[in-house]
Amino acid sequence: MKPALSIPAILLYVCIEASGQTSDSLKYINLEPYDFHLNYLKDETAMLVDVREFFEYKRTRIKDAVNIPSSGNLDIAADTLDKNMALLLYCTTDYRSIRVAREFAEKGFRKVYNLTGGIRAWKKDGFPVEKKRRKGAKAHGRKG
């Protein structure tokens, strides 16, 4: 009889855990790099947002991303952006972008996406990044 009693307890636990996740998933959606990239390409209103600090963004970033640092005043950014646009957020590992995703969702943005694993996962999955050019390096051609 003990196994019969534990099944309802397990089901209750699973339902409670799932209900906790549902509220977060309604606020923003975590996406793996492939799906993140696909959503960016297919949504005409999409804005790719790098929430890392400027020095990190300047060093390496996903092409077409704008920099809105998580340490800055997100209220000003939220007030200037259209709440109907899709925001695709990332940072280094996804720690900061999850926090920013929650904040933008709470401010009324309805399409908020977070890159699971951040730019590290993006690069690991083979997606390209833009890097800061070295001073004195020539883009094309030969010397002389």
N, C-alpha and C positions, 0 to 999 in steps of 0.2 A: 504493500500500500504506500510506502514512502515514495517510490518513483512517481506514482500518480499525483501525489501532493506537490512534488517538485516541478512538474510540467506547468501547472497554472502559475506558479511563482516565477518560472523562467519566462513564460509568455508575458506576464505583467511587467517584469523587468525590461524586456525587449520593447514593449509598447511605450513605457516611460522614456527609455533612451531614444527611441525613434521620434517621439513627440518633441523632445528637446532639440533634436537635429532639424526637424521640420521648420521650426521658427527661424533658425539661422539660415537655412537654405532658401527661405522665402526672401531674405534680405539681400543676399548675394550668392553667386554660384562659383564654386571652385572648379577650375578647368585644368586638365593636363595640357602640356604645351601644344600638342596637335590640335585639340579642340579650341584652345585659346586663339591660336593663329587662324583657324577656320572661322570662328566667330568674328574676329577682326575683319577678315576679308569679305564676309557676306553681309555685314551690317553697315549700311551707308552712313549711319549716325555715329559709328564707333570712334572713340578717341582712346588711343593707347597712352597710358599714363605711368611713368616711372616715378615712384614715390621715394626713391633713395635721395640722399643728399646730392647737391650739385656736383661735387668733386667725384662722386661715384658715377653719376650719369655722364659726366664729361669723358671719363675714362673708357667706358663701354656701355652700350645701350642697344635696345631693339630699334631697328629702323623706324622712323616716323613717330617715335615716342616723344611726348612732351614731359618736362620735368615739373612735378608739383611735390616738393619734399614733404614727407609726413611730419617733419618737425616744424613746418611753417604753419601759417594760419589757413587751415582748410576751410574755414567759414567764408573767407573772401573768395577762394576758388569755387566753392559750392554756389555762391551767390552769382557768379559770373557765367556759370555753365548751364546749358539747357538740361533740365531734369529728365527729358525724354531721350537724351542721347545715351548710347551704350558706353560705359566706362570700363575699360580693360586695364586692370591695375597689376603692377608687379614691383618687386623689390629684389633683393639678393636671394633670399630663401623663402619668402612669403610671410614672414613674421610681421613686418610693418604693413604690407599691403592688405593683410587680413583686417588689421585694425582700421585702416583707411576705408576699406570696403564697407565695414560696419558703419562707419561714420557717414559716408556718402549715402548709404541705404537709409539710415535714420533721418537724413536731411531730405528724403523724398525721391532720390534717384531710384528708378525702377529696374534698370538693366545694369547691374554691377557685377563684374566678373573678376575673379582673382586667379592669377597664374600660380597653380600649385607647384611648390618647389622653387619659385622665382626664376630669375635669369640663369641661375645655376642649372636648373632642370631644363630650361630652354636650350642652353648650350650643350648639355649632355645629350639631348635628343637630336642634336645636329642642326638646329636652327641657327641662322646667321645673326651676328651682332655687328654693330658699327663700333669702331675703335677710334680713339683720339689719334690724329696724325702726329708723327714725331716732327719736331722742328727741323727744317732743313731737308726733309725727305721730299723727293720729287714724286709726283703722282704717276707720271708716265714719261717715257722717252729716255734718252741716254745723255750722258755728259758730253759736252764738246760740240 
